[in-house]
Every structure is written in structure tokens, then in C-alpha cells.
Amino acid sequence: YQGLKMQLTKGSDDANILIHHLQKSDVLGVSRLLANDLDAVAVRLCPSLKKLKNKLKSLGAQGVMVSGSGPSVFGVTESKNTAMTIARTLRKRYSQVFVVKTL
């Protein structure tokens, strides 16, 4: 957390915009709205996170982000099939890979 240079949340930051894209199943719109102020800090402190994020993107995830302060990385995909394909590939190297659906 020491590496975080955080600014105040902008008034234009509105979770309803994200909800709107989720309800429309607009994966590209959701991917563009992903934000985590700790993402850059976590990647800087743990470069292997950047490699994992790049791998997710190369396998077809449209949006990729560190979750929270870096205990996990997630990717947003167009379909469950894409997510399952990515998961099969990642399970060859990582022991904890999950496919989940947004509520």
C-alpha cells in the first residue's frame, strides 16, 4: 500500500455504468471499465503478475486485472467456452484456476 499514490475518486466514476454493460453482456464495455488503483503497484512489486496478465490476454481474455492488492488475477471473456479453454491451459501451470460467472 505504500507504493499507492491514490487520488480522490472522480465524480464521473459510477458503478451503474458497469452494471449497464454487464446487463447487456457487453464484454468489451466491461473490459474498458475495469479499474484497480493497486494493479500497477502489485505488478511492479511482483513482475510475474504482468506475465500472467499477458498470458490471459494472449489466450483470449478481453479484460485482465489484478484483483484487490494482488492475491489473484482475473480475465473477462466473451463466452464460457473461451473461459474454459483458458482455464485448461492455465491449470497446466497454476493449481488454483476458476471459471466463474458474473451475477
Secondary structure, DSSP 8 states (H G I E B T S, - for coil): -TT-------TT--HHHHHHHHHTT-HHHHHHH---TTHHHHHHH-THHHHHHHHHHHTT-SEEEEETTTTEEEEE-S-HHHHHHHHHHHTTT-S--------
